[in-house]
Amino acid sequence: MHRPGRSLPASMLLSIRDRRMRKANAAAPGKIGAATTLVASYNVHKCIGIDRKFDPERTSRVIREIDPDVIALQEADNRFGDRDGLLDLSRLELETGLVPVPISANGKSHGWHGNVLLFKKGVVRDVHRIALPGLEPRGAVVAEIDLEGNRTLRVIAAHLGLLRRSRSQQARVVLDIMNSPDLKPTLLLGDLNEWRLGNRSALNTLHVTFGPLPPAVPTFPSNLPLLALDRIMANRQGMISAVAAHDTPLSRVASDHLPLTAFVRL
């Protein structure tokens, strides 16, 4: 991840050097405590891998590898036309227990601007679709979920734009969502498309509510991750731990992003 005063090539070299260390220090698979929830964010790249093959089943296998309690997907619908969903969600539910938060407005897409939120063992209390400003059509999903064990979690699943100006505007919309007297434990999951730090970074805007940010974990490109485009953030310090890329032979080829995972204690 780029730091002030350090060139991007130097940052890339550090990322390559530290990759083995990150993998060695990653949390072992499985839950680290009965009161923890495993969450993930995954840009599935319309189920097209770095080998340019369209393979939704391969994407589903990566999700099965992770076995999350809550997962936000980006680019899970076609971008144009009827925006048809690309995954077999019914089969995924049978194999993993993950069910989608009801979002779709047209019955064909899985989510909202490609954002899909899935969870296990809970009840959706509330859900909203948020249109994000910018030149590209972008959106966010806000859902309140009563998880097993009387635990309520608010999740904001978002995919921010490619343009810096748009990302800054979109980050402010996310903060507006948080500007309420309700202090529910809240996660922000998604592809934020931001590797920069400093005053011009959308991450600096989000720091007001979600800071201090957890360590940056490179997830893009999946075959040699250099940039920390994907993020998992919480509005409470100490709420998330063991943030790591899900780096496996399958995930390295299934999309151009690696999934990002973390454990959440409510």
C-alpha positions as a Markdown table, in Angstrom:
| # | Residue | x | y | z |
|---|---|---|---|---|
| 1 | Met | 0.0 | 0.0 | 0.0 |
| 2 | His | 1.3 | 3.4 | -0.9 |
| 3 | Arg | 2.5 | 5.7 | 1.9 |
| 4 | Pro | 3.3 | 9.4 | 1.7 |
| 5 | Gly | 6.8 | 10.0 | 0.5 |
| 6 | Arg | 7.1 | 6.6 | -1.1 |
| 7 | Ser | 6.8 | 6.1 | -4.8 |
| 8 | Leu | 4.3 | 3.6 | -6.2 |
| 9 | Pro | 7.0 | 1.3 | -7.7 |
| 10 | Ala | 8.6 | 1.2 | -4.2 |
| 11 | Ser | 5.3 | 0.4 | -2.7 |
| 12 | Met | 4.7 | -2.4 | -5.2 |
| 13 | Leu | 8.1 | -3.9 | -4.4 |
| 14 | Leu | 7.3 | -3.8 | -0.7 |
| 15 | Ser | 4.0 | -5.5 | -1.4 |
| 16 | Ile | 5.7 | -8.3 | -3.3 |
| 17 | Arg | 8.3 | -8.7 | -0.6 |
| 18 | Asp | 5.7 | -8.9 | 2.2 |
| 19 | Arg | 3.3 | -11.2 | 0.5 |
| 20 | Arg | 4.7 | -14.4 | 2.0 |
| 21 | Met | 4.8 | -12.8 | 5.4 |
| 22 | Arg | 1.1 | -11.8 | 5.2 |
| 23 | Lys | 0.2 | -15.3 | 4.2 |
| 24 | Ala | 2.2 | -16.8 | 7.0 |
| 25 | Asn | 0.6 | -14.6 | 9.6 |
| 26 | Ala | -2.9 | -14.9 | 8.3 |
| 27 | Ala | -5.5 | -16.5 | 10.7 |
| 28 | Ala | -6.0 | -20.2 | 10.4 |
| 29 | Pro | -9.3 | -21.2 | 8.7 |
| 30 | Gly | -12.3 | -21.6 | 10.9 |
| 31 | Lys | -13.9 | -19.4 | 13.5 |
| 32 | Ile | -11.6 | -18.0 | 16.2 |
| 33 | Gly | -14.3 | -17.9 | 18.8 |
| 34 | Ala | -18.0 | -18.7 | 19.3 |
| 35 | Ala | -18.9 | -15.1 | 19.4 |
| 36 | Thr | -17.2 | -14.1 | 16.2 |
| 37 | Thr | -18.7 | -13.7 | 12.7 |
| 38 | Leu | -16.7 | -14.4 | 9.6 |
| 39 | Val | -17.4 | -11.7 | 7.0 |
| 40 | Ala | -16.0 | -11.2 | 3.5 |
| 41 | Ser | -16.0 | -8.9 | 0.5 |
| 42 | Tyr | -15.4 | -10.2 | -3.0 |
| 43 | Asn | -15.4 | -8.5 | -6.4 |
| 44 | Val | -16.3 | -11.4 | -8.6 |
| 45 | His | -15.6 | -9.5 | -11.9 |
| 46 | Lys | -18.8 | -10.8 | -13.5 |
| 47 | Cys | -17.5 | -14.4 | -13.0 |
| 48 | Ile | -14.7 | -13.8 | -15.5 |
| 49 | Gly | -11.3 | -15.1 | -14.3 |
| 50 | Ile | -7.9 | -13.8 | -15.2 |
| 51 | Asp | -7.9 | -16.6 | -17.8 |
| 52 | Arg | -10.8 | -14.7 | -19.5 |
| 53 | Lys | -13.1 | -17.6 | -18.9 |
| 54 | Phe | -16.7 | -17.0 | -17.7 |
| 55 | Asp | -17.2 | -19.6 | -15.0 |
| 56 | Pro | -19.9 | -18.9 | -12.3 |
| 57 | Glu | -19.4 | -22.3 | -10.8 |
| 58 | Arg | -15.7 | -21.5 | -10.2 |
| 59 | Thr | -16.8 | -18.3 | -8.4 |
| 60 | Ser | -19.2 | -20.2 | -6.2 |
| 61 | Arg | -16.4 | -22.6 | -5.3 |
| 62 | Val | -14.3 | -19.7 | -4.0 |
| 63 | Ile | -17.3 | -18.6 | -1.9 |
| 64 | Arg | -17.6 | -22.2 | -0.6 |
| 65 | Glu | -13.8 | -22.1 | 0.3 |
| 66 | Ile | -14.3 | -19.0 | 2.4 |
| 67 | Asp | -17.5 | -20.3 | 4.1 |
| 68 | Pro | -18.5 | -16.8 | 5.4 |
| 69 | Asp | -21.4 | -15.9 | 7.7 |
| 70 | Val | -21.8 | -12.6 | 5.7 |
| 71 | Ile | -20.4 | -11.8 | 2.3 |
| 72 | Ala | -20.7 | -8.8 | 0.0 |
| 73 | Leu | -20.2 | -9.4 | -3.7 |
| 74 | Gln | -19.5 | -6.8 | -6.3 |
| 75 | Glu | -20.1 | -7.2 | -10.1 |
| 76 | Ala | -22.4 | -10.1 | -9.6 |
| 77 | Asp | -24.8 | -8.9 | -12.3 |
| 78 | Asn | -24.4 | -8.0 | -15.9 |
| 79 | Arg | -23.7 | -4.4 | -16.2 |
| 80 | Phe | -26.0 | -3.6 | -19.1 |
| 81 | Gly | -29.5 | -4.6 | -20.4 |
| 82 | Asp | -31.6 | -6.4 | -17.8 |
| 83 | Arg | -28.6 | -6.7 | -15.6 |
| 84 | Asp | -29.2 | -10.4 | -15.2 |
| 85 | Gly | -27.7 | -12.1 | -12.1 |
| 86 | Leu | -24.7 | -14.4 | -13.0 |
| 87 | Leu | -24.6 | -16.9 | -10.1 |
| 88 | Asp | -26.8 | -19.8 | -9.2 |
| 89 | Leu | -28.0 | -18.4 | -5.8 |
| 90 | Ser | -30.4 | -21.3 | -5.2 |
| 91 | Arg | -27.6 | -23.8 | -5.5 |
| 92 | Leu | -25.2 | -21.7 | -3.4 |
| 93 | Glu | -27.8 | -21.6 | -0.7 |
| 94 | Leu | -28.1 | -25.3 | -0.7 |
| 95 | Glu | -24.3 | -25.8 | -0.5 |
| 96 | Thr | -23.4 | -23.0 | 1.9 |
| 97 | Gly | -26.6 | -21.8 | 3.7 |
| 98 | Leu | -26.0 | -18.3 | 2.4 |
| 99 | Val | -29.2 | -16.5 | 1.4 |
| 100 | Pro | -29.4 | -13.1 | -0.4 |
| 101 | Val | -30.7 | -10.0 | 1.1 |
| 102 | Pro | -33.7 | -9.1 | -1.0 |
| 103 | Ile | -32.6 | -6.1 | -3.1 |
| 104 | Ser | -33.4 | -6.6 | -6.8 |
| 105 | Ala | -36.0 | -4.3 | -8.3 |
| 106 | Asn | -36.5 | -6.2 | -11.6 |
| 107 | Gly | -36.5 | -9.9 | -10.6 |
| 108 | Lys | -33.6 | -10.7 | -12.9 |
| 109 | Ser | -30.6 | -9.2 | -11.2 |
| 110 | His | -29.2 | -10.5 | -8.0 |
| 111 | Gly | -28.5 | -7.1 | -6.4 |
| 112 | Trp | -28.3 | -3.4 | -6.8 |
| 113 | His | -25.7 | -2.1 | -9.3 |
| 114 | Gly | -24.0 | -5.4 | -9.0 |
| 115 | Asn | -23.8 | -5.4 | -5.2 |
| 116 | Val | -25.2 | -8.5 | -3.6 |
| 117 | Leu | -25.2 | -9.2 | 0.2 |
| 118 | Leu | -25.6 | -12.8 | 1.5 |
| 119 | Phe | -25.8 | -14.1 | 5.0 |
| 120 | Lys | -26.5 | -17.2 | 7.1 |
| 121 | Lys | -28.8 | -17.8 | 10.0 |
| 122 | Gly | -30.5 | -14.6 | 10.5 |
| 123 | Val | -33.4 | -12.3 | 9.6 |
| 124 | Val | -33.3 | -9.1 | 7.6 |
| 125 | Arg | -34.8 | -6.3 | 9.6 |
| 126 | Asp | -34.4 | -3.5 | 7.0 |
| 127 | Val | -32.8 | -2.9 | 3.7 |
| 128 | His | -32.2 | 0.1 | 1.5 |
| 129 | Arg | -30.8 | 0.7 | -2.0 |
| 130 | Ile | -28.6 | 3.8 | -2.3 |
| 131 | Ala | -27.7 | 5.4 | -5.6 |
| 132 | Leu | -24.2 | 6.9 | -5.4 |
| 133 | Pro | -23.3 | 10.0 | -7.3 |
| 134 | Gly | -20.7 | 10.1 | -10.2 |
| 135 | Leu | -20.4 | 9.6 | -13.9 |
| 136 | Glu | -20.6 | 5.8 | -13.6 |
| 137 | Pro | -23.7 | 4.0 | -12.3 |
| 138 | Arg | -22.8 | 3.0 | -8.8 |
| 139 | Gly | -24.7 | 2.0 | -5.7 |
| 140 | Ala | -24.6 | 0.7 | -2.2 |
| 141 | Val | -26.8 | -1.6 | -0.2 |
| 142 | Val | -27.6 | -0.9 | 3.5 |
| 143 | Ala | -29.1 | -3.8 | 5.5 |
| 144 | Glu | -29.8 | -4.4 | 9.1 |
| 145 | Ile | -29.6 | -8.1 | 9.9 |
| 146 | Asp | -30.5 | -9.9 | 13.1 |
| 147 | Leu | -28.0 | -12.6 | 13.3 |
| 148 | Glu | -28.1 | -15.8 | 15.3 |
| 149 | Gly | -27.7 | -15.2 | 19.0 |
| 150 | Asn | -29.7 | -11.9 | 19.2 |
| 151 | Arg | -26.9 | -10.0 | 17.5 |
| 152 | Thr | -27.8 | -7.1 | 15.2 |
| 153 | Leu | -25.4 | -5.9 | 12.5 |
| 154 | Arg | -25.8 | -3.1 | 10.0 |
| 155 | Val | -23.9 | -3.7 | 6.8 |
| 156 | Ile | -23.1 | -1.2 | 4.0 |
| 157 | Ala | -22.1 | -3.0 | 0.9 |
| 158 | Ala | -20.6 | -0.7 | -1.7 |
| 159 | His | -18.6 | -0.5 | -4.9 |
| 160 | Leu | -17.1 | 3.0 | -5.4 |
| 161 | Gly | -16.2 | 4.5 | -8.7 |
| 162 | Leu | -12.9 | 4.6 | -10.7 |
| 163 | Leu | -12.7 | 8.4 | -10.7 |
| 164 | Arg | -11.2 | 10.1 | -7.6 |
| 165 | Arg | -13.8 | 12.9 | -7.6 |
| 166 | Ser | -16.6 | 10.4 | -7.7 |
| 167 | Arg | -15.1 | 8.3 | -4.9 |
| 168 | Ser | -14.9 | 11.4 | -2.7 |
| 169 | Gln | -18.6 | 12.2 | -3.4 |
| 170 | Gln | -19.6 | 8.6 | -2.8 |
| 171 | Ala | -17.7 | 8.4 | 0.5 |
| 172 | Arg | -19.6 | 11.5 | 1.7 |
| 173 | Val | -22.9 | 9.7 | 0.9 |
| 174 | Val | -21.7 | 6.8 | 3.0 |
| 175 | Leu | -21.0 | 9.1 | 5.9 |
| 176 | Asp | -24.5 | 10.6 | 5.5 |
| 177 | Ile | -25.9 | 7.2 | 6.1 |
| 178 | Met | -24.0 | 7.0 | 9.3 |
| 179 | Asn | -25.1 | 10.4 | 10.5 |
| 180 | Ser | -27.9 | 9.3 | 12.8 |
| 181 | Pro | -28.3 | 9.0 | 16.6 |
| 182 | Asp | -28.4 | 5.2 | 16.1 |
| 183 | Leu | -25.0 | 3.7 | 17.0 |
| 184 | Lys | -25.6 | 0.2 | 15.7 |
| 185 | Pro | -22.4 | -1.8 | 15.1 |
| 186 | Thr | -21.8 | -1.2 | 11.4 |
| 187 | Leu | -19.6 | -2.7 | 8.8 |
| 188 | Leu | -18.5 | -1.2 | 5.4 |
| 189 | Leu | -17.7 | -3.9 | 3.0 |
| 190 | Gly | -16.7 | -3.5 | -0.6 |
| 191 | Asp | -14.4 | -2.6 | -3.5 |
| 192 | Leu | -13.6 | 1.0 | -2.7 |
| 193 | Asn | -11.2 | 1.4 | -5.7 |
| 194 | Glu | -8.9 | 3.5 | -3.5 |
| 195 | Trp | -5.2 | 2.8 | -3.0 |
| 196 | Arg | -4.2 | 6.4 | -2.2 |
| 197 | Leu | -3.7 | 7.8 | 1.2 |
| 198 | Gly | -3.7 | 11.4 | 2.4 |
| 199 | Asn | -6.1 | 14.3 | 2.0 |
| 200 | Arg | -7.1 | 13.5 | -1.6 |
| 201 | Ser | -8.1 | 9.9 | -0.7 |
| 202 | Ala | -11.7 | 8.8 | -0.2 |
| 203 | Leu | -10.3 | 6.8 | 2.8 |
| 204 | Asn | -9.5 | 10.0 | 4.5 |
| 205 | Thr | -13.1 | 11.0 | 4.3 |
| 206 | Leu | -14.3 | 7.7 | 5.7 |
| 207 | His | -11.8 | 8.0 | 8.6 |
| 208 | Val | -14.2 | 10.3 | 10.4 |
| 209 | Thr | -16.5 | 7.3 | 11.2 |
| 210 | Phe | -14.5 | 4.2 | 10.3 |
| 211 | Gly | -11.0 | 5.2 | 11.5 |
| 212 | Pro | -8.5 | 4.3 | 12.5 |
| 213 | Leu | -8.5 | 2.0 | 9.5 |
| 214 | Pro | -7.3 | -1.6 | 9.8 |
| 215 | Pro | -4.1 | -2.5 | 8.0 |
| 216 | Ala | -4.3 | -2.3 | 4.2 |
| 217 | Val | -4.3 | -5.8 | 2.6 |
| 218 | Pro | -3.5 | -5.9 | -1.2 |
| 219 | Thr | -6.1 | -7.8 | -3.1 |
| 220 | Phe | -5.6 | -6.6 | -6.7 |
| 221 | Pro | -4.6 | -8.0 | -9.1 |
| 222 | Ser | -5.4 | -11.4 | -7.8 |
| 223 | Asn | -2.4 | -13.2 | -9.3 |
| 224 | Leu | 0.1 | -10.7 | -7.8 |
| 225 | Pro | -1.8 | -8.5 | -5.4 |
| 226 | Leu | -0.3 | -5.0 | -5.1 |
| 227 | Leu | -3.2 | -2.6 | -4.4 |
| 228 | Ala | -5.5 | -2.6 | -1.4 |
| 229 | Leu | -8.7 | -1.8 | -3.3 |
| 230 | Asp | -11.0 | -3.9 | -1.2 |
| 231 | Arg | -11.8 | -3.0 | 2.4 |
| 232 | Ile | -13.6 | -4.2 | 5.5 |
| 233 | Met | -14.2 | -1.4 | 8.1 |
| 234 | Ala | -16.2 | -1.0 | 11.3 |
| 235 | Asn | -17.5 | 2.0 | 13.2 |
| 236 | Arg | -16.2 | 0.6 | 16.5 |
| 237 | Gln | -12.6 | 0.1 | 17.4 |
| 238 | Gly | -11.7 | -3.5 | 18.1 |
| 239 | Met | -14.8 | -4.9 | 16.3 |
| 240 | Ile | -12.9 | -6.5 | 13.4 |
| 241 | Ser | -9.7 | -8.6 | 13.5 |
| 242 | Ala | -7.6 | -10.9 | 11.3 |
| 243 | Val | -8.2 | -9.0 | 8.1 |
| 244 | Ala | -6.7 | -11.1 | 5.3 |
| 245 | Ala | -6.8 | -11.9 | 1.6 |
| 246 | His | -8.3 | -15.3 | 0.8 |
| 247 | Asp | -5.3 | -16.3 | -1.3 |
| 248 | Thr | -5.7 | -19.8 | -2.8 |
| 249 | Pro | -4.9 | -21.4 | -6.2 |
| 250 | Leu | -8.6 | -21.1 | -7.1 |
| 251 | Ser | -9.1 | -17.5 | -5.9 |
| 252 | Arg | -6.0 | -16.3 | -7.8 |
| 253 | Val | -7.6 | -17.2 | -11.1 |
| 254 | Ala | -11.4 | -16.9 | -10.5 |
| 255 | Ser | -11.5 | -13.1 | -10.6 |
| 256 | Asp | -9.1 | -10.2 | -10.9 |
| 257 | His | -9.6 | -9.5 | -7.2 |
| 258 | Leu | -8.9 | -11.7 | -4.2 |
| 259 | Pro | -11.6 | -12.0 | -1.6 |
| 260 | Leu | -11.0 | -10.1 | 1.6 |
| 261 | Thr | -12.0 | -11.6 | 4.9 |
| 262 | Ala | -12.2 | -10.6 | 8.6 |
| 263 | Phe | -13.6 | -11.8 | 11.9 |
| 264 | Val | -16.2 | -9.6 | 13.6 |
| 265 | Arg | -16.9 | -9.5 | 17.3 |
| 266 | Leu | -20.3 | -8.0 | 18.1 |
